[in-house]
Amino acid sequence: MADTQQWQSFDLYNPTEEHRMLRQMVREFVEGEVETQAAEYDRKENFNLDLFRRLGELGLLGITVSDKFGGSGMDPLAAVIAHEELSASDPGFCLAYLAHAMLCVNNVAANASDEQKQRWLPKLCSGEWVGAMAMSEPHVGTDVLGMKSTAVRSGDHYVLNGRKMWITNGTLDENRTACDAVLVYARTGEKNGKPQISTFLVEKSNAGFSVGQKIQDKLGMRASNTAELVFQDCKVPAANLIGKEGESMLHMMRNLEIERLTLAAMSLGIARRSVEIMTKYASEREAFGQPLSFFGQVQKMIGDSYAEYRAAKAYVYETARRMRLDSHGQRLDSDGVKLVASTAGKNIADRAIQVLGGYGYVGEYVVERLWRDAKLLEIGGGTLEAHQKNITRDLAKNGLAGL
């Protein structure tokens, strides 16, 4: 009987009072400050830097970082809550948040030395600094070992040369102002015929670092800035090397799982908002004397969408519950949740447009923006095809062990 009562009181989505309060806080922030600006910043293709700094005041920019370094010391499930709630209103703004809090800040927290953390994390957690991560290049995406950027040791610094492409938060404004700190992956030699990739934190003040072009006219995620970064004989202090030379693949693995988990959480936000909008519209709009929700075609779209959203949400939150920040080894499910949720988010937003008809095709009803934003989540942070490859390989190697 006691076990039954325990399970009845367990909430997968808000397992503790801290999680419940976090969701309430973020939802109130979204309703009061994020929703009111979302359409404007999407239309202008601008990043709302002032609003972003508000996330620092709320303790969200260092959500997974120890309070020792200025963070909130919360877990992966808390990160999922924050990303789902923000993305339900403004996925573009949420993507800028993810690039900072997960790709940069959590990466530093997981891989840097205590001295480096003390130097960088308080500024990143407060919002004084805006961070980014630079891996992709003009001709290299998923094939990380094919990158061309190099870093050569020269006394007390490294000389970094190369170009990085598609970097979220790479620039902060229309004047191509560079972000304050960017984690850069570069080749530092070869070992046994394989390139050695190393991780550096490049600061805005480092000579030779500049923004090439701001990527404009994107299909979606227009409220986050995307840029090309240029490193031309860029002098990076040797003290800004994270870990040892050649350790980047370990750094990537440590951070990849929570990156894909939170990208999946973004898709949940898109899916949930789309279901809410199409359900409300279908109950209010009439055709042939009946509400749209009376017709089987519309019922199928709403019913399928709700079921897919709930299934994806259970998978994402269960994976978040089991994930640990101090280890890795859940690639199978971090790929799985992003594969499932990103496709669900895009398809559900698409159905919402179909239910709303002409109204769904214009910005006033939000779903066209959600649909545009949703597509990137099938590409960024790992393509659907990369997830399918990883899942197949992991299953062939380990089977369903532990499940």
C-alpha positions as CSV (number, residue, x, y, z in Angstrom):
1,M,0.0,0.0,0.0
2,A,2.8,2.4,0.9
3,D,4.5,1.7,-2.5
4,T,1.2,2.4,-4.3
5,Q,0.8,5.7,-2.5
6,Q,4.4,6.7,-3.3
7,W,3.9,6.1,-7.1
8,Q,0.6,7.9,-7.0
9,S,2.3,11.0,-5.6
10,F,5.3,10.9,-8.0
11,D,5.2,13.6,-10.7
12,L,7.6,12.8,-13.6
13,Y,7.5,16.3,-14.9
14,N,7.9,18.1,-11.5
15,P,9.4,15.5,-9.2
16,T,10.4,18.0,-6.5
17,E,9.0,21.3,-5.1
18,E,12.1,23.0,-6.6
19,H,11.2,21.8,-10.0
20,R,7.6,22.9,-9.7
21,M,8.6,26.4,-8.5
22,L,11.1,26.6,-11.4
23,R,8.4,25.8,-13.9
24,Q,6.0,28.4,-12.4
25,M,8.7,31.1,-12.3
26,V,9.7,30.5,-16.0
27,R,6.1,30.3,-17.1
28,E,5.3,33.6,-15.5
29,F,8.4,35.2,-17.0
30,V,7.4,33.9,-20.4
31,E,3.8,35.2,-20.1
32,G,4.9,38.6,-18.8
33,E,8.1,39.3,-20.8
34,V,8.9,36.8,-23.5
35,E,5.6,36.4,-25.3
36,T,5.1,40.2,-25.7
37,Q,8.3,40.6,-27.8
38,A,8.5,37.3,-29.7
39,A,6.9,38.3,-32.9
40,E,8.7,41.7,-33.1
41,Y,12.2,40.2,-32.7
42,D,11.4,37.4,-35.1
43,R,10.3,39.9,-37.7
44,K,13.4,42.1,-37.3
45,E,15.7,39.1,-37.1
46,N,17.2,40.5,-33.9
47,F,18.4,39.1,-30.6
48,N,16.9,40.6,-27.5
49,L,20.0,41.1,-25.5
50,D,18.3,43.0,-22.6
51,L,15.8,40.2,-22.2
52,F,18.6,37.6,-22.3
53,R,20.3,39.3,-19.4
54,R,17.1,39.0,-17.4
55,L,17.7,35.2,-17.6
56,G,20.8,35.8,-15.6
57,E,18.9,37.7,-12.9
58,L,16.6,34.7,-12.7
59,G,19.5,32.2,-12.3
60,L,18.8,30.5,-15.5
61,L,22.0,31.2,-17.4
62,G,24.0,28.9,-15.1
63,I,21.1,26.5,-14.3
64,T,23.4,23.4,-14.2
65,V,26.5,25.2,-12.7
66,S,27.5,24.8,-9.1
67,D,26.7,27.8,-6.9
68,K,30.4,27.8,-6.1
69,F,30.8,29.4,-9.5
70,G,27.7,31.6,-9.6
71,G,25.2,29.0,-10.9
72,S,22.0,27.6,-9.6
73,G,23.2,24.0,-9.1
74,M,20.2,22.3,-10.7
75,D,19.9,19.1,-12.6
76,P,19.2,18.1,-16.3
77,L,15.5,17.9,-15.6
78,A,15.5,21.5,-14.5
79,A,17.2,22.4,-17.7
80,V,14.5,20.6,-19.6
81,I,11.8,22.5,-17.8
82,A,13.4,25.9,-18.6
83,H,13.8,25.0,-22.3
84,E,10.3,23.6,-22.8
85,E,8.7,26.7,-21.2
86,L,10.8,29.2,-23.1
87,S,10.3,27.5,-26.4
88,A,6.6,27.3,-26.1
89,S,6.6,31.1,-26.6
90,D,9.8,32.0,-28.5
91,P,12.0,29.1,-29.8
92,G,14.4,31.6,-31.4
93,F,15.1,33.3,-28.1
94,C,15.3,29.9,-26.4
95,L,17.9,28.7,-28.9
96,A,20.1,31.6,-27.9
97,Y,19.7,30.6,-24.3
98,L,20.6,27.0,-25.1
99,A,23.7,28.0,-27.0
100,H,24.9,30.0,-24.0
101,A,23.7,27.9,-21.1
102,M,24.3,24.4,-22.5
103,L,26.8,24.6,-25.3
104,C,29.1,27.1,-23.6
105,V,28.4,27.4,-19.9
106,N,27.6,23.7,-19.1
107,N,30.6,22.7,-21.3
108,V,33.0,24.9,-19.3
109,A,31.5,23.6,-16.0
110,A,32.0,20.0,-17.1
111,N,35.5,20.3,-18.6
112,A,37.4,23.3,-17.4
113,S,39.7,23.5,-14.4
114,D,38.6,25.1,-11.2
115,E,40.8,28.1,-11.9
116,Q,39.2,28.5,-15.3
117,K,35.7,28.1,-13.9
118,Q,36.4,30.8,-11.4
119,R,37.6,33.2,-14.1
120,W,34.8,32.6,-16.6
121,L,31.6,31.2,-15.0
122,P,30.5,34.0,-12.7
123,K,30.4,36.4,-15.7
124,L,28.7,33.8,-17.9
125,C,26.1,32.9,-15.2
126,S,25.2,36.5,-14.5
127,G,24.8,37.5,-18.1
128,E,27.7,39.9,-18.1
129,W,29.2,37.7,-20.8
130,V,27.3,36.1,-23.6
131,G,28.8,32.8,-24.7
132,A,28.8,30.5,-27.7
133,M,30.3,27.3,-29.0
134,A,32.0,27.0,-32.4
135,M,32.4,23.6,-34.0
136,S,30.9,23.6,-37.5
137,E,32.8,25.1,-40.4
138,P,31.8,26.3,-43.9
139,H,32.5,22.8,-45.3
140,V,32.3,20.6,-42.1
141,G,29.3,19.8,-40.0
142,T,28.7,16.3,-38.6
143,D,32.2,15.2,-39.6
144,V,34.0,16.8,-36.7
145,L,37.3,15.2,-37.5
146,G,37.3,16.9,-40.9
147,M,37.6,20.4,-39.4
148,K,40.3,22.6,-40.8
149,S,40.8,25.1,-38.0
150,T,44.2,24.8,-36.4
151,A,45.9,26.0,-33.2
152,V,49.7,26.0,-32.9
153,R,51.5,26.5,-29.6
154,S,53.9,29.5,-29.6
155,G,55.4,30.3,-26.2
156,D,52.7,31.3,-23.7
157,H,49.9,31.3,-26.3
158,Y,48.4,29.5,-29.2
159,V,47.9,30.9,-32.7
160,L,44.5,30.0,-33.9
161,N,43.5,30.1,-37.6
162,G,40.2,29.1,-39.3
163,R,36.6,29.9,-39.8
164,K,33.5,28.7,-38.0
165,M,30.0,28.7,-39.5
166,W,26.4,28.7,-38.2
167,I,27.4,29.8,-34.8
168,T,24.4,30.8,-32.6
169,N,25.3,33.9,-30.5
170,G,28.4,34.4,-32.6
171,T,27.3,38.1,-32.9
172,L,25.2,40.1,-30.6
173,D,23.8,42.8,-33.0
174,E,23.5,44.3,-36.5
175,N,27.0,45.8,-36.1
176,R,28.6,42.3,-35.9
177,T,29.7,42.8,-32.3
178,A,31.3,39.5,-31.3
179,C,30.1,37.5,-28.3
180,D,32.1,37.8,-25.2
181,A,33.4,34.2,-25.0
182,V,33.3,31.3,-27.4
183,L,34.4,27.7,-27.0
184,V,36.4,26.8,-30.1
185,Y,37.4,23.4,-31.3
186,A,40.6,23.3,-33.4
187,R,43.2,20.8,-34.6
188,T,46.5,20.8,-32.6
189,G,48.2,17.9,-34.4
190,E,47.8,14.2,-35.2
191,K,48.2,11.0,-33.4
192,N,48.2,7.6,-35.1
193,G,47.0,9.2,-38.3
194,K,44.0,10.8,-36.6
195,P,43.6,14.6,-36.0
196,Q,43.9,15.7,-32.4
197,I,41.1,18.2,-31.6
198,S,41.5,20.6,-28.6
199,T,39.2,23.0,-26.9
200,F,39.9,26.7,-26.3
201,L,37.9,29.5,-24.8
202,V,38.5,32.5,-27.0
203,E,37.6,35.9,-25.4
204,K,36.3,38.9,-27.3
205,S,39.5,40.8,-26.5
206,N,41.8,38.2,-28.1
207,A,43.5,39.8,-31.1
208,G,42.6,38.2,-34.4
209,F,39.1,37.2,-33.5
210,S,36.3,38.8,-35.5
211,V,32.8,38.2,-36.9
212,G,32.7,37.5,-40.6
213,Q,29.1,37.7,-41.5
214,K,25.8,37.6,-39.8
215,I,23.6,34.9,-41.4
216,Q,20.3,36.5,-42.4
217,D,17.1,35.5,-44.2
218,K,16.9,32.2,-42.2
219,L,13.8,30.1,-42.4
220,G,13.3,30.2,-38.7
221,M,15.0,30.9,-35.3
222,R,15.3,34.5,-36.4
223,A,15.3,35.8,-32.9
224,S,18.7,34.2,-32.3
225,N,21.7,35.6,-34.1
226,T,23.8,33.2,-36.3
227,A,27.2,34.2,-37.6
228,E,30.4,33.2,-39.2
229,L,33.4,33.6,-36.9
230,V,36.9,34.3,-38.2
231,F,40.2,33.5,-36.5
232,Q,43.2,35.0,-38.3
233,D,46.4,34.5,-36.4
234,C,44.3,34.8,-33.3
235,K,46.4,34.8,-30.1
236,V,44.8,32.7,-27.4
237,P,46.6,32.4,-24.0
238,A,47.8,28.9,-23.3
239,A,45.8,29.3,-20.0
240,N,42.6,29.2,-22.1
241,L,43.2,25.7,-23.3
242,I,40.6,23.6,-21.6
243,G,42.0,20.3,-20.4
244,K,44.8,18.8,-22.4
245,E,45.5,18.9,-26.1
246,G,43.5,16.2,-28.0
247,E,40.8,15.9,-25.3
248,S,37.9,17.6,-27.3
249,M,36.2,14.4,-28.2
250,L,35.8,13.6,-24.5
251,H,34.6,17.2,-23.9
252,M,32.0,16.8,-26.7
253,M,30.7,13.5,-25.3
254,R,30.3,15.0,-21.8
255,N,28.2,17.8,-23.2
256,L,26.5,16.2,-26.2
257,E,23.8,14.4,-24.1
258,I,22.4,17.4,-22.3
259,E,22.6,19.5,-25.5
260,R,20.4,17.0,-27.4
261,L,18.1,16.5,-24.4
262,T,17.4,20.3,-24.2
263,L,17.0,20.6,-27.9
264,A,14.3,17.9,-27.6
265,A,12.8,19.9,-24.7
266,M,12.5,22.8,-27.1
267,S,10.5,20.7,-29.5
268,L,8.2,19.8,-26.6
269,G,7.5,23.5,-26.1
270,I,6.6,23.9,-29.8
271,A,4.4,20.8,-29.8
272,R,2.5,21.8,-26.6
273,R,1.8,25.4,-27.8
274,S,0.7,24.1,-31.2
275,V,-1.8,21.6,-29.6
276,E,-3.1,24.4,-27.4
277,I,-3.7,26.7,-30.3
278,M,-5.3,24.2,-32.7
279,T,-7.6,22.9,-29.9
280,K,-8.8,26.3,-29.0
281,Y,-9.3,27.4,-32.6
282,A,-11.2,24.2,-33.5
283,S,-13.6,24.7,-30.7
284,E,-14.4,28.3,-31.6
285,R,-14.4,28.3,-35.4
286,E,-17.5,26.9,-37.2
287,A,-18.1,25.3,-40.6
288,F,-21.4,24.1,-41.9
289,G,-23.0,25.0,-38.6
290,Q,-20.7,22.9,-36.5
291,P,-17.4,23.7,-34.7
292,L,-14.3,22.4,-36.5
293,S,-13.7,19.9,-33.7
294,F,-16.9,18.1,-34.8
295,F,-15.3,16.8,-37.9
296,G,-13.3,13.6,-38.0
297,Q,-10.4,15.0,-40.1
298,V,-9.8,17.7,-37.5
299,Q,-10.2,15.3,-34.6
300,K,-7.5,13.1,-36.1
301,M,-5.0,15.9,-36.3
302,I,-5.7,17.1,-32.8
303,G,-5.9,13.6,-31.3
304,D,-2.7,12.4,-33.0
305,S,-0.9,15.6,-32.0
306,Y,-1.8,15.3,-28.4
307,A,-0.8,11.7,-28.2
308,E,2.5,12.3,-29.9
309,Y,3.3,15.2,-27.7
310,R,2.6,13.3,-24.5
311,A,4.6,10.3,-25.7
312,A,7.6,12.5,-26.5
313,K,7.3,14.3,-23.3
314,A,7.4,11.1,-21.2
315,Y,10.5,10.0,-23.1
316,V,12.3,13.3,-22.7
317,Y,11.6,13.7,-19.0
318,E,12.4,10.1,-18.1
319,T,15.7,10.5,-19.9
320,A,16.3,13.7,-18.0
321,R,15.6,12.0,-14.7
322,R,18.2,9.4,-15.3
323,M,20.9,11.7,-16.7
324,R,23.9,12.7,-14.6
325,L,25.9,15.8,-15.2
326,D,29.1,14.3,-14.0
327,S,29.2,11.4,-16.4
328,H,28.2,10.3,-19.9
329,G,27.0,7.1,-21.4
330,Q,23.4,7.8,-22.4
331,R,24.0,8.6,-26.0
332,L,21.4,6.1,-27.1
333,D,18.5,7.9,-25.4
334,S,19.9,11.5,-25.9
335,D,19.8,10.7,-29.6
336,G,16.5,9.0,-29.2
337,V,14.6,11.8,-27.5
338,K,15.8,14.4,-30.1
339,L,14.9,12.1,-32.9
340,V,11.4,11.6,-31.6
341,A,10.7,15.0,-30.2
342,S,12.1,17.1,-33.1
343,T,10.0,15.3,-35.6
344,A,6.9,15.4,-33.4
345,G,7.3,19.2,-32.9
346,K,7.6,19.9,-36.6
347,N,4.7,17.6,-37.5
348,I,2.4,19.0,-34.8
349,A,3.1,22.6,-35.8
350,D,2.4,21.6,-39.4
351,R,-1.0,20.1,-38.4
352,A,-1.8,23.2,-36.4
353,I,-1.4,25.3,-39.5
354,Q,-3.6,22.9,-41.4
355,V,-6.4,23.1,-38.7
356,L,-6.3,26.9,-38.7
357,G,-6.2,27.1,-42.5
358,G,-5.5,30.6,-43.9
359,Y,-5.2,32.0,-40.3
360,G,-2.5,29.4,-39.6
361,Y,-0.4,30.7,-42.5
362,V,0.0,34.3,-41.0
363,G,1.9,35.4,-38.0
364,E,-1.0,36.6,-35.8
365,Y,-1.8,33.0,-34.8
366,V,1.9,32.1,-33.9
367,V,1.9,28.6,-35.4
368,E,3.6,29.6,-38.6
369,R,6.5,30.9,-36.6
370,L,6.6,27.8,-34.5
371,W,6.6,25.7,-37.7
372,R,9.5,27.6,-39.1
373,D,11.5,27.4,-35.9
374,A,10.8,23.7,-35.5
375,K,12.6,22.7,-38.7
376,L,16.0,23.6,-37.4
377,L,15.7,21.1,-34.5
378,E,15.8,18.3,-37.1
379,I,19.1,19.7,-38.3
380,G,21.0,21.5,-35.5
381,G,22.8,19.6,-32.7
382,G,22.8,16.5,-34.8
383,T,20.7,15.7,-37.9
384,L,18.0,13.1,-37.8
385,E,20.2,10.9,-39.9
386,A,23.1,11.2,-37.4
387,H,20.7,10.1,-34.6
388,Q,19.5,7.1,-36.6
389,K,23.1,6.1,-37.3
390,N,24.1,6.4,-33.6
391,I,21.1,4.5,-32.3
392,T,21.7,1.7,-34.7
393,R,25.3,1.4,-33.8
394,D,24.7,1.6,-30.1
395,L,22.0,-1.1,-30.3
396,A,24.3,-3.3,-32.4
397,K,27.0,-2.9,-29.7
398,N,25.0,-3.1,-26.5
399,G,21.5,-4.3,-27.4
400,L,18.8,-3.3,-25.0
401,A,21.0,-3.8,-21.9
402,G,19.7,-1.9,-18.9
403,L,16.3,-1.2,-20.4
